[in-house]
Amino acid sequence: MVDKKQNRNSSKQDNDLIEIVLFKSDTCAFCPRAEEVIRETIEDFGSTVFELKIINVTENPEAAEEYGIFALPTVMIGGLSVTGIPEKDMLMKMVLGTRVMLKKKVESK
Protein backbone atom coordinates (compact mmCIF):
# COMPACT_ATOMS: atom_id res chain seq x y z
CA MET A 1 0.00 0.00 0.00
CA VAL A 2 1.34 3.39 -0.95
CA ASP A 3 0.20 6.48 0.95
CA LYS A 4 0.90 9.66 -0.99
CA LYS A 5 0.55 12.85 0.97
CA GLN A 6 0.81 15.93 -1.17
CA ASN A 7 -1.27 18.85 -2.30
CA ARG A 8 -2.45 18.05 -5.83
CA ASN A 9 -3.57 21.66 -6.34
CA SER A 10 -0.05 22.91 -5.86
CA SER A 11 1.67 24.92 -8.56
CA LYS A 12 4.79 22.81 -8.04
CA GLN A 13 5.43 19.97 -10.44
CA ASP A 14 5.90 16.42 -9.18
CA ASN A 15 9.64 16.55 -9.91
CA ASP A 16 9.99 19.51 -7.52
CA LEU A 17 8.73 17.44 -4.61
CA ILE A 18 11.12 15.71 -2.27
CA GLU A 19 10.18 12.06 -2.10
CA ILE A 20 10.31 10.38 1.29
CA VAL A 21 9.80 6.63 1.31
CA LEU A 22 9.10 4.79 4.56
CA PHE A 23 9.37 1.02 4.52
CA LYS A 24 7.40 -0.57 7.35
CA SER A 25 5.56 -3.75 8.26
CA ASP A 26 2.54 -4.70 10.31
CA THR A 27 4.70 -6.55 12.85
CA CYS A 28 7.37 -3.88 13.33
CA ALA A 29 7.32 -2.43 16.83
CA PHE A 30 9.33 0.67 15.83
CA CYS A 31 7.58 1.51 12.56
CA PRO A 32 4.66 3.51 14.03
CA ARG A 33 7.08 5.82 15.86
CA ALA A 34 9.23 6.23 12.75
CA GLU A 35 6.16 7.27 10.75
CA GLU A 36 5.15 9.68 13.50
CA VAL A 37 8.59 11.35 13.52
CA ILE A 38 8.52 11.71 9.73
CA ARG A 39 5.05 13.22 9.69
CA GLU A 40 5.93 15.64 12.52
CA THR A 41 9.07 16.72 10.67
CA ILE A 42 7.44 17.35 7.30
CA GLU A 43 4.49 19.21 8.83
CA ASP A 44 6.90 22.07 9.50
CA PHE A 45 7.56 22.45 5.76
CA GLY A 46 4.02 22.37 4.44
CA SER A 47 2.34 19.87 2.18
CA THR A 48 3.69 21.21 -1.13
CA VAL A 49 7.30 20.23 -0.46
CA PHE A 50 7.05 16.46 0.03
CA GLU A 51 5.65 13.31 -1.42
CA LEU A 52 5.45 10.71 1.36
CA LYS A 53 5.22 7.12 0.22
CA ILE A 54 4.64 4.45 2.79
CA ILE A 55 5.42 0.95 1.61
CA ASN A 56 4.14 -1.84 3.81
CA VAL A 57 6.45 -4.77 3.10
CA THR A 58 4.00 -7.16 4.74
CA GLU A 59 1.63 -6.43 1.87
CA ASN A 60 4.34 -5.86 -0.76
CA PRO A 61 7.47 -7.92 0.07
CA GLU A 62 8.81 -7.47 -3.47
CA ALA A 63 9.29 -3.75 -2.81
CA ALA A 64 11.75 -4.40 0.00
CA GLU A 65 13.75 -6.68 -2.25
CA GLU A 66 13.59 -4.23 -5.15
CA TYR A 67 15.03 -1.41 -3.01
CA GLY A 68 17.46 -3.64 -1.09
CA ILE A 69 15.76 -3.12 2.27
CA PHE A 70 16.82 -5.64 4.91
CA ALA A 71 15.72 -3.96 8.15
CA LEU A 72 12.69 -1.97 9.26
CA PRO A 73 11.80 0.77 9.57
CA THR A 74 13.88 2.28 6.79
CA VAL A 75 13.48 5.83 5.49
CA MET A 76 14.81 6.83 2.06
CA ILE A 77 15.21 10.46 1.01
CA GLY A 78 17.04 11.50 -2.12
CA GLY A 79 18.86 8.19 -2.50
CA LEU A 80 20.02 8.16 1.13
CA SER A 81 18.56 5.79 3.67
CA VAL A 82 18.48 5.46 7.43
CA THR A 83 17.26 2.44 9.35
CA GLY A 84 15.50 2.61 12.70
CA ILE A 85 13.56 5.46 14.22
CA PRO A 86 15.00 8.54 12.54
CA GLU A 87 15.92 11.60 14.52
CA LYS A 88 14.38 14.85 13.33
CA ASP A 89 17.85 16.37 12.90
CA MET A 90 18.91 13.52 10.62
CA LEU A 91 15.75 13.85 8.54
CA MET A 92 16.31 17.61 8.25
CA LYS A 93 19.86 17.08 7.01
CA MET A 94 18.69 14.53 4.46
CA VAL A 95 15.89 16.84 3.30
CA LEU A 96 18.13 19.89 3.03
CA GLY A 97 20.77 17.90 1.15
CA THR A 98 18.15 16.67 -1.27
CA ARG A 99 16.79 20.19 -1.72
CA VAL A 100 20.26 21.49 -2.58
CA MET A 101 20.78 18.67 -5.08
CA LEU A 102 17.41 19.40 -6.74
CA LYS A 103 18.23 23.10 -6.96
CA LYS A 104 21.61 22.40 -8.56
CA LYS A 105 19.96 20.00 -11.00
CA VAL A 106 17.47 22.70 -12.07
CA GLU A 107 20.19 25.36 -12.39
CA SER A 108 22.32 23.12 -14.61
CA LYS A 109 19.53 22.69 -17.18
N, C-alpha and C positions, 0 to 999 in steps of 0.2 A: 504494500500500500504506500502510495506516495502522497504526502501532504504538502501542497504548495501554498505558501502564504505570501501573497504579494497583492498589490493594488493594480488590478487590470486596467483601471482608468488612468493610470499614470502616463505622463508624457514621455517617460523614459522607455527605451527599447529594452527587450529582454537581454540583449548582450551587455547592457549597462549595469544589470543587476549582479550583485555578488551572490554566488550560489553557495549555500551551506548545506551539506548533506550529513544527516545523522543516521548512523546505522545502529539499530537497536533490535531487541527481541522481546517476546512476551515473558520470558523467564529471567531476564536480566534484572538484578536487584538495583543496579546503579543507573540504568537507562532513564528512568523517570526523572531523576535529579539532573542528569546531563541535559535532557530536553528542557527542563525548567531553567537551567542556567543559560542555555542558548536563547530561549525566548526572552528572558529578562534582559539579556545583553542587547539583542537586536531591537527591542522596544525603544531603546534610547535613540536609535537612528531613524526610526520611522519606517513605514511599510513599503516605501518606494525604493529602498536601497537593496533589499535582500530577496532572494528566492530560497525558502527553506524547504528542503526535501527530506522527508523522513522515510527511511527504508526499513521496514520490519523484516529482518532476515528469517524470522519464523515462517512468515508467509511467502517470502521470496529468497530462498537460500542461494539461488544462482547469482543474485546481485552481490552478495558478499564475496563469492568466488571471483566474479567478474572484476571487482575492484581490489581484490587481494586483501580483504578484511579477515583477520584471524581472531580478533578480540573485540569485545563490546563493553561499553558503547565506544564508537569511533566517530569522530567529527572530521569532515574534510572541508577545507576552505581553500580555494585557489590552488589546488594540487598538493597542499600540505595537509597532514592528518595528525590528530592527537587522539590517543586512546585513554579511556577513563573519564571521570567527571572533569570537564574542562574548567579551568579558572577563567574568570571574566577577563583578567589581564591578558592571558594567553589568547583568548578569542579576539580581543581588541587588536593585539599585535598581528594576528593572522589576517584580520579584516583590513587593517590599515595597509599591510603589505600587499594584499590583493588589490586594494583600491589604487595604490601607487602603480602597480603593474598594469592595471587596466588603463590608467591615465596615460602612461608611457606608450601603450599600445595604440591608443587613439591618436596621440600626438605624432607618432611615426608614420601614420597613414597619409 
